[in-house]
Amino acid sequence: MKQKLEILHQKYQQFYNIAFFILGFFFDIFTLGRIDDLSNLYILLLYIIVAKIFLIEIYLKKNIIPYPKKITQYVLEYRTEAFHFCLGALLSAMTIFFFKSSSNMISHVLLGVIIFLLLINESSYLKSSSTRFKIILMLMAVNSFFVVFFPVLMASLNPFIFIGTQILFIIYSFLTFHFLRKSDYEDSTLVKHWIKPSLIITLTMSAFYFTKSLPPVPLHLQKIGIYHQVKKEYPKYRLSYKRRPYFIWKDSSNPFYAKEGDILFVFTRVFAPKGFKQKIYLHWEVEKGGDWMESDKIPLNLLGGREDGFRGYGLKKNFVPGNWRIYVKTESGLEIGKISFSILPIGEHKLISKEEIDL
């Protein structure tokens, strides 16, 4: 049995790194809690420290920690798997947080790029470039960690905090570069493998942010809907909507069948961390001649901490039939979420009234 296990070990050893990376990803899916849970911060910070130490020791050939003799053998045998597990857990956590915070496809693309880079990295054709790919993945994880958790710690989200995260990341990169200069690598090699990727990642993240494509972590939209009436009956909200009798799956007034004197309500729940205070906006847009024109911009003063999100609503009395959409955005214009709907004249349509209680 021992001999058979050894044969299997040798046969599938090349897939261990990918397996541990994927294991780290699924470990995060099932164990990751709220973004403002400090245990997440400490655990992910521990992953960064462990992954950074093993990255330098394994791939940059610089010893950092003098391990006790009793565990040295085990560390040397399993540190490659431990590195990939920590890196997988880090990148998956960042991807999950990004995914929750936006209605666009940026997070899906990010996850696809990360997995693609990992598969290329483990390809036998690119083993000579594996160190650089691992460094890039590590730097992506660290930069994303700063972007995700600094707004949580500062209890705010604005361009100055984002700029601060990128300055801190560059300082981190140059301090690491200075530390690695004492190894066997030449400065030109370290610049190529560490400094240049750091600058490219910073420029890429900045481009996403200032083109308003980066998800507004740590905020995320939990619910948005169109209603005929919204009543606040603390601590609950009574949401009233109308629908055609046979549209039994509808749970909001979408499409909104309007008669004279009707008021259109939009109700939303946005999650924000504890102590978080942020002004967000409901941007109303209507389609005219094939183009989208902004109709209104309604502010909401968001207060974080509630498990089921901050609740708020806006209303509109003067509207025209047609296609509409409402974006939920931060003050700096980052998109938290949106809803598209149609306003139609009620005409001869028979509608039934329904209610939903939001606790």
C-alpha positions as CSV (number, residue, x, y, z in Angstrom):
1,M,0.0,0.0,0.0
2,K,2.8,2.4,0.9
3,Q,4.5,1.7,-2.5
4,K,1.2,2.3,-4.4
5,L,0.7,5.6,-2.6
6,E,4.2,6.6,-3.4
7,I,3.6,5.8,-7.1
8,L,0.4,7.9,-7.1
9,H,2.2,10.7,-5.3
10,Q,4.9,10.8,-8.0
11,K,2.3,10.5,-10.8
12,Y,0.1,13.4,-9.8
13,Q,2.7,15.6,-8.0
14,Q,2.6,18.1,-10.9
15,F,-1.1,18.9,-10.1
16,Y,-0.6,19.6,-6.4
17,N,0.0,23.3,-6.8
18,I,-3.2,23.8,-8.8
19,A,-5.1,21.5,-6.4
20,F,-4.0,23.5,-3.3
21,F,-4.8,26.8,-5.1
22,I,-8.4,25.6,-5.8
23,L,-8.7,24.2,-2.3
24,G,-7.8,27.6,-0.9
25,F,-10.5,29.2,-3.1
26,F,-13.3,26.9,-2.0
27,F,-12.1,27.2,1.6
28,D,-12.8,30.9,1.4
29,I,-16.3,30.4,-0.2
30,F,-17.5,28.4,2.8
31,T,-15.7,30.2,5.6
32,L,-15.5,33.9,4.6
33,G,-17.7,36.1,6.9
34,R,-18.6,39.7,6.8
35,I,-16.0,42.1,5.3
36,D,-16.0,44.1,8.6
37,D,-15.3,41.0,10.7
38,L,-11.8,41.7,12.0
39,S,-11.0,38.0,12.1
40,N,-11.1,38.1,8.3
41,L,-8.5,40.9,8.3
42,Y,-6.2,38.9,10.7
43,I,-6.5,35.6,8.8
44,L,-5.9,37.2,5.4
45,L,-3.0,39.2,6.8
46,L,-1.6,35.9,8.1
47,Y,-2.0,34.4,4.6
48,I,-0.1,37.3,3.1
49,I,2.8,36.9,5.6
50,V,3.1,33.1,5.1
51,A,2.8,33.3,1.3
52,K,5.3,36.1,1.2
53,I,7.9,34.2,3.3
54,F,7.5,31.0,1.3
55,L,7.6,32.9,-2.0
56,I,10.9,34.5,-1.1
57,E,12.4,31.3,0.3
58,I,11.3,28.9,-2.4
59,Y,11.4,31.0,-5.6
60,L,13.8,33.8,-4.7
61,K,16.2,31.5,-2.8
62,K,16.6,33.7,0.2
63,N,16.2,32.2,3.7
64,I,14.2,34.3,6.2
65,I,13.3,32.2,9.2
66,P,15.7,29.8,11.0
67,Y,13.2,27.0,11.6
68,P,13.7,24.7,14.6
69,K,15.3,21.4,13.6
70,K,12.2,19.4,14.7
71,I,10.0,21.0,12.0
72,T,12.5,22.0,9.3
73,Q,12.0,18.8,7.4
74,Y,8.2,19.3,7.3
75,V,8.4,22.9,6.4
76,L,10.7,22.2,3.5
77,E,8.5,19.3,2.3
78,Y,5.1,21.1,2.4
79,R,5.9,24.8,2.1
80,T,5.2,24.9,-1.7
81,E,1.7,23.5,-1.1
82,A,1.2,25.9,1.8
83,F,2.3,28.8,-0.4
84,H,-0.3,27.9,-3.0
85,F,-3.0,27.3,-0.4
86,C,-2.5,30.8,1.1
87,L,-2.3,32.4,-2.3
88,G,-5.5,30.7,-3.5
89,A,-7.3,31.7,-0.3
90,L,-6.1,35.3,-0.7
91,L,-7.1,35.7,-4.3
92,S,-10.4,34.0,-3.9
93,A,-11.3,36.2,-0.9
94,M,-10.5,39.4,-2.9
95,T,-12.5,38.1,-5.9
96,I,-15.5,37.3,-3.7
97,F,-15.5,40.7,-2.1
98,F,-15.2,42.4,-5.5
99,F,-17.9,40.2,-6.9
100,K,-20.4,41.2,-4.2
101,S,-19.8,44.9,-4.6
102,S,-20.8,45.5,-8.2
103,S,-23.4,44.5,-10.8
104,N,-20.8,44.7,-13.7
105,M,-18.6,41.8,-15.0
106,I,-15.3,43.1,-13.7
107,S,-15.1,40.6,-10.9
108,H,-15.8,37.7,-13.2
109,V,-13.1,38.8,-15.6
110,L,-10.7,39.2,-12.6
111,L,-11.3,35.7,-11.5
112,G,-10.9,34.3,-15.0
113,V,-7.6,36.2,-15.4
114,I,-6.3,34.8,-12.0
115,I,-7.2,31.2,-12.9
116,F,-5.8,31.6,-16.4
117,L,-2.5,32.9,-15.0
118,L,-2.3,30.1,-12.6
119,L,-2.8,27.4,-15.3
120,I,-0.2,29.0,-17.5
121,N,2.1,29.2,-14.5
122,E,1.8,25.5,-13.9
123,S,2.2,24.6,-17.6
124,S,5.4,22.6,-18.4
125,Y,6.0,25.0,-21.3
126,L,6.4,28.0,-19.1
127,K,8.3,26.7,-16.0
128,S,11.1,29.1,-16.7
129,S,8.7,32.0,-16.1
130,S,7.0,30.5,-13.1
131,T,8.7,32.7,-10.6
132,R,7.6,35.9,-12.2
133,F,4.0,34.7,-12.5
134,K,3.9,33.8,-8.9
135,I,5.2,37.2,-8.0
136,I,2.5,38.9,-10.1
137,L,-0.2,36.8,-8.4
138,M,1.2,37.7,-5.0
139,L,1.3,41.4,-5.8
140,M,-2.2,41.3,-7.2
141,A,-3.4,39.8,-3.9
142,V,-1.6,42.4,-1.7
143,N,-2.8,45.3,-3.8
144,S,-6.4,44.0,-3.7
145,F,-6.1,43.5,0.1
146,F,-5.2,47.2,0.6
147,V,-8.1,48.3,-1.7
148,V,-10.6,46.1,0.1
149,F,-9.7,46.6,3.8
150,F,-8.5,50.2,4.0
151,P,-12.0,51.7,3.4
152,V,-13.2,49.3,6.1
153,L,-10.6,50.5,8.6
154,M,-11.2,54.2,7.6
155,A,-15.0,53.7,7.6
156,S,-15.3,55.7,4.4
157,L,-14.9,55.3,0.6
158,N,-13.4,58.1,-1.4
159,P,-10.6,58.8,-4.0
160,F,-8.2,60.0,-1.3
161,I,-8.4,56.6,0.5
162,F,-7.9,54.8,-2.8
163,I,-4.8,56.9,-3.7
164,G,-3.5,56.2,-0.2
165,T,-3.8,52.4,-0.8
166,Q,-1.8,52.7,-4.0
167,I,0.9,54.8,-2.3
168,L,1.1,52.3,0.5
169,F,1.4,49.4,-2.0
170,I,4.3,51.2,-3.8
171,I,6.1,51.7,-0.5
172,Y,5.5,48.0,0.3
173,S,7.0,47.0,-3.0
174,F,10.1,49.2,-2.7
175,L,10.7,48.1,0.9
176,T,10.6,44.5,-0.3
177,F,12.9,45.3,-3.2
178,H,15.4,46.9,-0.8
179,F,15.2,43.7,1.4
180,L,15.8,41.4,-1.6
181,R,18.8,43.3,-2.8
182,K,20.8,41.4,-0.2
183,S,20.0,38.2,-2.0
184,D,21.8,36.7,-5.0
185,Y,19.6,38.5,-7.5
186,E,20.9,41.5,-9.4
187,D,19.1,44.8,-9.2
188,S,18.0,44.6,-12.8
189,T,16.4,41.2,-12.3
190,L,14.6,42.4,-9.1
191,V,13.3,45.5,-11.0
192,K,12.0,43.2,-13.8
193,H,10.4,40.7,-11.5
194,W,9.2,42.9,-8.6
195,I,9.2,46.7,-9.3
196,K,7.8,46.7,-12.9
197,P,4.9,44.4,-12.1
198,S,4.1,46.5,-9.0
199,L,3.9,49.7,-11.1
200,I,1.8,48.0,-13.8
201,I,-0.7,46.6,-11.2
202,T,-0.9,50.1,-9.5
203,L,-1.6,51.8,-12.9
204,T,-4.1,49.1,-13.9
205,M,-6.1,49.4,-10.6
206,S,-6.0,53.2,-10.8
207,A,-7.3,53.1,-14.4
208,F,-10.2,50.8,-13.2
209,Y,-10.9,53.2,-10.3
210,F,-10.9,56.5,-12.2
211,T,-12.9,55.1,-15.1
212,K,-15.4,54.0,-12.5
213,S,-15.0,50.3,-13.4
214,L,-13.7,49.1,-10.0
215,P,-16.3,47.6,-7.7
216,P,-17.0,49.9,-4.7
217,V,-15.7,47.5,-2.0
218,P,-16.8,47.3,0.8
219,L,-20.3,48.4,-0.2
220,H,-22.7,46.0,-2.0
221,L,-26.3,46.1,-3.1
222,Q,-28.5,43.5,-1.4
223,K,-31.9,44.5,-2.8
224,I,-33.5,47.0,-5.1
225,G,-37.1,47.1,-6.4
226,I,-39.8,49.3,-7.9
227,Y,-43.1,49.8,-5.9
228,H,-46.3,51.7,-5.9
229,Q,-45.9,52.6,-2.3
230,V,-43.3,52.3,0.5
231,K,-44.2,52.9,4.1
232,K,-41.8,53.0,7.0
233,E,-43.2,51.3,10.0
234,Y,-40.2,51.0,12.2
235,P,-38.4,48.6,12.3
236,K,-40.0,47.3,9.1
237,Y,-40.9,48.7,5.7
238,R,-44.2,47.9,4.0
239,L,-43.6,47.5,0.2
240,S,-46.7,47.6,-1.9
241,Y,-46.7,46.6,-5.6
242,K,-49.1,45.8,-8.4
243,R,-48.8,43.1,-11.1
244,R,-50.8,41.3,-13.7
245,P,-52.7,38.3,-12.1
246,Y,-50.8,35.6,-14.0
247,F,-47.3,37.1,-13.4
248,I,-47.0,35.1,-10.1
249,W,-43.2,35.3,-10.0
250,K,-43.2,39.1,-9.9
251,D,-42.4,40.6,-6.4
252,S,-42.3,44.3,-7.4
253,S,-44.0,46.8,-9.8
254,N,-41.8,46.0,-12.8
255,P,-43.2,47.0,-15.2
256,F,-44.8,49.9,-13.4
257,Y,-48.4,50.3,-14.7
258,A,-49.3,53.9,-14.0
259,K,-52.4,56.0,-13.9
260,E,-52.8,59.7,-13.2
261,G,-51.7,60.7,-9.7
262,D,-49.5,57.6,-9.1
263,I,-46.2,57.9,-7.3
264,L,-43.3,55.6,-8.2
265,F,-41.1,54.4,-5.4
266,V,-37.7,52.7,-5.5
267,F,-36.6,50.8,-2.4
268,T,-33.0,49.7,-1.8
269,R,-30.8,47.9,0.8
270,V,-27.1,48.5,0.7
271,F,-24.6,46.7,3.0
272,A,-21.9,48.8,4.6
273,P,-19.5,47.9,7.4
274,K,-19.9,49.0,11.0
275,G,-19.3,52.7,11.6
276,F,-19.4,53.4,7.9
277,K,-21.0,56.7,6.9
278,Q,-21.3,57.5,3.2
279,K,-23.6,59.5,1.0
280,I,-24.9,57.5,-2.0
281,Y,-27.1,58.6,-4.9
282,L,-30.0,57.2,-6.9
283,H,-29.4,58.2,-10.5
284,W,-32.7,58.1,-12.5
285,E,-32.3,57.8,-16.2
286,V,-34.9,57.7,-19.0
287,E,-34.4,56.5,-22.6
288,K,-35.1,59.2,-25.2
289,G,-34.4,58.7,-28.9
290,G,-32.1,55.7,-28.2
291,D,-30.0,57.7,-25.7
292,W,-30.2,57.6,-21.9
293,M,-30.8,61.0,-20.2
294,E,-30.4,61.7,-16.5
295,S,-33.7,62.7,-14.9
296,D,-33.0,63.0,-11.2
297,K,-30.2,62.4,-8.7
298,I,-31.5,61.6,-5.2
299,P,-29.1,61.4,-2.2
300,L,-29.3,58.9,0.6
301,N,-27.2,59.1,3.8
302,L,-26.0,55.6,4.3
303,L,-25.2,54.3,7.8
304,G,-23.4,51.0,8.0
305,G,-23.4,48.1,10.5
306,R,-26.8,46.4,9.8
307,E,-26.5,42.7,8.8
308,D,-29.3,43.1,6.2
309,G,-28.0,46.4,4.9
310,F,-29.0,50.1,5.1
311,R,-32.5,50.7,3.9
312,G,-33.6,53.7,1.9
313,Y,-36.0,54.8,-0.8
314,G,-36.7,57.5,-3.3
315,L,-39.8,58.5,-5.1
316,K,-40.9,60.2,-8.3
317,K,-44.2,62.0,-9.0
318,N,-43.5,63.4,-12.5
319,F,-42.6,60.7,-15.0
320,V,-43.4,59.7,-18.5
321,P,-44.0,56.2,-20.0
322,G,-41.0,54.5,-21.4
323,N,-37.8,52.6,-20.4
324,W,-36.1,53.7,-17.2
325,R,-33.2,52.7,-15.1
326,I,-31.9,53.6,-11.7
327,Y,-28.2,53.4,-10.7
328,V,-27.1,53.2,-7.1
329,K,-23.7,55.0,-7.0
330,T,-21.2,56.4,-4.5
331,E,-20.3,60.1,-4.4
332,S,-17.3,59.5,-6.7
333,G,-19.5,57.7,-9.2
334,L,-18.7,54.0,-8.5
335,E,-21.6,51.8,-9.4
336,I,-23.0,49.7,-6.5
337,G,-25.9,48.3,-8.5
338,K,-28.8,49.2,-10.8
339,I,-32.3,48.2,-11.9
340,S,-34.0,48.6,-15.3
341,F,-37.8,48.8,-15.6
342,S,-40.6,50.1,-17.9
343,I,-43.4,52.6,-17.1
344,L,-46.6,51.7,-19.0
345,P,-50.0,53.3,-19.0
346,I,-52.5,51.1,-17.1
347,G,-55.0,51.2,-19.9
348,E,-57.3,48.2,-19.7
349,H,-54.9,46.0,-17.8
350,K,-56.3,44.3,-14.7
351,L,-53.9,44.4,-11.8
352,I,-53.8,42.8,-8.4
353,S,-52.2,44.5,-5.3
354,K,-49.6,42.7,-3.2
355,E,-47.5,43.6,-0.2
356,E,-44.1,42.6,1.0
357,I,-42.7,43.3,4.5
358,D,-39.0,44.0,4.7
359,L,-37.7,43.5,8.3
